[in-house]
């Protein structure tokens, strides 16, 4: 049975006393360091291969159906303990548009072990969640992997860092005057929003931006979309341009850019007129989903 809000998860945790920080003997994965999961998230832009653009059905396959769910208008999100994944219900087309995911690192040390999915526990154990995460722990592991973090925005309380390839942002506390955490505490790690793409070749960027613009018009400005429809590229043209920008080999790296070329094409699937093109797109979609599931530990 699904809980409806994060507050209920904390209520059950306090009632049962089954908080990760207090759970000795819960088992950790041998050969896996405490920060591996967070370094993997920053490097890949996914949690066990899952990102928001894969949709709630794929997320449920991986993280399970025992989730808190929140809804507001077209927006809704699922809560998997420390992980929140956000989607938009498309008003004018089938399915969902991925928005982003957030790793709520502020919850570490008081998180109920039951709400950490079997997949995460099997890969990483429970030690990552038993105490707060610090930048001084994560940064050396990213450096060891050759994964860069670029300082971006800074305010009175937080410094944020961007990983350019994955688009992931890390939010680090730099003033604890109003907070209970130590300086250097990582508050959140979150993915880029929607179809935002990393630096890439101009051909790929143009294909993503054009297809995303038309999909967003159709979903969120339907009247404007109808006014411009005769001037806009067709779904077949948009999808063809995106698929032509993908690597021909299915053994190629599934980069964020390649994922987005597939994701934004999928947003136009219902309007494709060429059955062969639709089948080709379906093949790429299955490739993307299959590659995500290959990251699972069972």
ZAMARGU-4260 file (C-alpha; in steps of 0.2 Angstrom, whole numbers, plus 5000, padded with zeros to 4 digits):
<rodrens>
0) 5000/5000/5000 | 5007/5017/4995 | 5010/5031/5008 | 5005/5048/5002 | 5018/5060/5009
5) 5036/5059/5015 | 5030/5064/5033 | 5021/5047/5034 | 5037/5039/5031 | 5046/5048/5045
10) 5031/5044/5056 | 5033/5026/5053 | 5051/5027/5055 | 5050/5035/5072 | 5036/5023/5078
15) 5046/5007/5073 | 5063/5014/5078 | 5070/5006/5062 | 5081/5020/5057 | 5096/5016/5046
20) 5108/5025/5057 | 5103/5014/5072 | 5102/4998/5062 | 5118/4988/5066 | 5120/4971/5057
25) 5110/4976/5042 | 5124/4971/5030 | 5135/4981/5018 | 5141/4976/5001 | 5158/4969/5001
30) 5171/4979/4991 | 5159/4994/4989 | 5164/5010/4998 | 5151/5021/5006 | 5152/5035/4993
35) 5151/5024/4978 | 5133/5026/4976 | 5134/5045/4976 | 5149/5045/4964 | 5140/5034/4952
40) 5125/5045/4953 | 5136/5061/4949 | 5145/5052/4935 | 5130/5043/4926 | 5116/5055/4930
45) 5106/5040/4936 | 5102/5030/4951 | 5105/5011/4946 | 5103/5017/4928 | 5086/5025/4931
50) 5082/5043/4927 | 5066/5053/4927 | 5064/5051/4908 | 5062/5032/4909 | 5045/5035/4917
55) 5036/5029/4933 | 5034/5011/4926 | 5052/5008/4924 | 5056/5016/4941 | 5043/5005/4949
60) 5051/4989/4941 | 5068/4994/4949 | 5064/5002/4965 | 5047/4993/4969 | 5029/4999/4972
65) 5032/5003/4991 | 5033/5022/4988 | 5026/5038/4994 | 5017/5047/4980 | 5013/5066/4979
70) 5002/5075/4966 | 5000/5093/4961 | 4990/5097/4945 | 5000/5088/4931 | 5015/5086/4943
75) 5018/5070/4953 | 5033/5062/4961 | 5037/5046/4969 | 5047/5045/4985 | 5059/5030/4987
80) 5067/5034/5004 | 5081/5046/5000 | 5076/5047/4981 | 5062/5057/4974 | 5058/5056/4955
85) 5047/5069/4947 | 5036/5068/4931 | 5023/5078/4922 | 5008/5070/4915 | 5007/5075/4897
90) 4990/5084/4895 | 4989/5082/4876 | 4998/5066/4872 | 5001/5048/4880 | 5013/5045/4894
95) 5024/5056/4905 | 5037/5069/4903 | 5052/5066/4915 | 5056/5081/4925 | 5071/5077/4937
100) 5076/5067/4952 | 5083/5073/4968 | 5094/5063/4981 | 5088/5070/4998 | 5105/5069/5007
105) 5098/5078/5022 | 5088/5062/5026 | 5104/5052/5029 | 5105/5046/5047 | 5087/5046/5050
110) 5080/5036/5036 | 5070/5020/5039 | 5079/5005/5031 | 5062/4998/5024 | 5061/5012/5012
115) 5078/5009/5004 | 5074/4998/4989 | 5081/4980/4988 | 5090/4985/4972 | 5100/4999/4981
120) 5103/4988/4996 | 5109/4974/4985 | 5122/4985/4976 | 5127/4997/4989 | 5122/4990/5007
125) 5115/5002/5020 | 5131/5011/5026 | 5129/5025/5013 | 5114/5031/5023 | 5119/5029/5041
130) 5126/5047/5043 | 5127/5063/5033 | 5137/5064/5017 | 5151/5077/5016 | 5159/5085/5001
135) 5177/5080/5007 | 5172/5062/5006 | 5164/5062/4989 | 5176/5074/4980 | 5191/5062/4981
140) 5182/5048/4974 | 5176/5058/4959 | 5194/5064/4957 | 5200/5046/4957 | 5187/5042/4943
145) 5192/5058/4933 | 5174/5065/4935 | 5175/5084/4936 | 5164/5096/4947 | 5163/5114/4941
150) 5158/5127/4954 | 5142/5136/4948 | 5130/5146/4959 | 5134/5152/4977 | 5123/5161/4990
155) 5125/5164/5008 | 5122/5146/5013 | 5126/5135/4998 | 5139/5132/4985 | 5133/5121/4970
160) 5144/5111/4958 | 5139/5105/4941 | 5146/5089/4933 | 5146/5094/4914 | 5144/5078/4906
165) 5130/5070/4916 | 5122/5087/4920 | 5120/5083/4939 | 5121/5096/4952 | 5128/5094/4970
170) 5123/5106/4983 | 5135/5109/4998 | 5132/5119/5014 | 5145/5133/5016 | 5137/5142/5031
175) 5128/5132/5045 | 5122/5147/5055 | 5104/5141/5052 | 5107/5123/5050 | 5111/5108/5061
180) 5124/5101/5049 | 5143/5103/5048 | 5151/5114/5034 | 5154/5104/5019 | 5138/5094/5022
185) 5130/5089/5005 | 5111/5093/5006 | 5105/5087/4989 | 5111/5079/4973 | 5099/5082/4958
190) 5098/5079/4940 | 5096/5091/4925 | 5078/5095/4921 | 5068/5088/4907 | 5077/5089/4890
195) 5092/5099/4896 | 5107/5092/4888 | 5126/5093/4891 | 5138/5100/4879 | 5138/5090/4863
200) 5140/5091/4845 | 5129/5105/4836 | 5120/5092/4826 | 5114/5083/4841 | 5110/5098/4851
205) 5099/5105/4836 | 5090/5089/4835 | 5086/5088/4853 | 5081/5107/4855 | 5070/5107/4839
210) 5060/5091/4844 | 5059/5097/4863 | 5052/5114/4857 | 5038/5106/4847 | 5034/5093/4860
215) 5033/5107/4873 | 5022/5117/4862 | 5010/5103/4859 | 5009/5098/4878 | 5009/5115/4886
220) 5003/5128/4873 | 4991/5118/4862 | 4983/5133/4855 | 4999/5140/4849 | 5004/5123/4843
225) 4988/5122/4832 | 4992/5140/4825 | 5010/5135/4820 | 5006/5117/4815 | 5008/5119/4796
230) 5025/5128/4799 | 5032/5116/4811 | 5042/5100/4806 | 5032/5084/4806 | 5034/5071/4820
235) 5042/5060/4806 | 5055/5073/4802 | 5059/5077/4820 | 5061/5059/4825 | 5071/5055/4809
240) 5083/5069/4813 | 5086/5063/4831 | 5088/5044/4826 | 5100/5049/4813 | 5111/5058/4826
245) 5112/5042/4836 | 5127/5030/4835 | 5123/5015/4824 | 5131/5002/4835 | 5121/4996/4850
250) 5137/4993/4859 | 5140/5012/4859 | 5140/5022/4876 | 5123/5027/4881 | 5127/5045/4885
255) 5115/5058/4892 | 5115/5065/4874 | 5110/5048/4866 | 5097/5046/4880 | 5089/5062/4876
260) 5089/5059/4857 | 5078/5044/4861 | 5068/5052/4875 | 5063/5067/4865 | 5059/5056/4850
265) 5047/5045/4861 | 5038/5061/4865 | 5032/5061/4846 | 5029/5043/4844 | 5010/5045/4844
270) 5011/5057/4829 | 5023/5046/4818 | 5015/5041/4802 | 5028/5029/4795 | 5027/5012/4803
275) 5045/5008/4799 | 5051/5024/4808 | 5040/5020/4823 | 5047/5002/4824 | 5065/5009/4823
280) 5061/5021/4837 | 5054/5007/4847 | 5070/4997/4845 | 5080/5012/4852 | 5068/5014/4867
285) 5070/4995/4871 | 5089/4997/4870 | 5089/5012/4882 | 5078/5002/4894 | 5088/4986/4893
290) 5104/4995/4896 | 5097/5003/4911 | 5092/4986/4918 | 5109/4979/4915 | 5115/4990/4930
295) 5104/4981/4942 | 5113/4969/4955 | 5100/4955/4953
</rodrens>
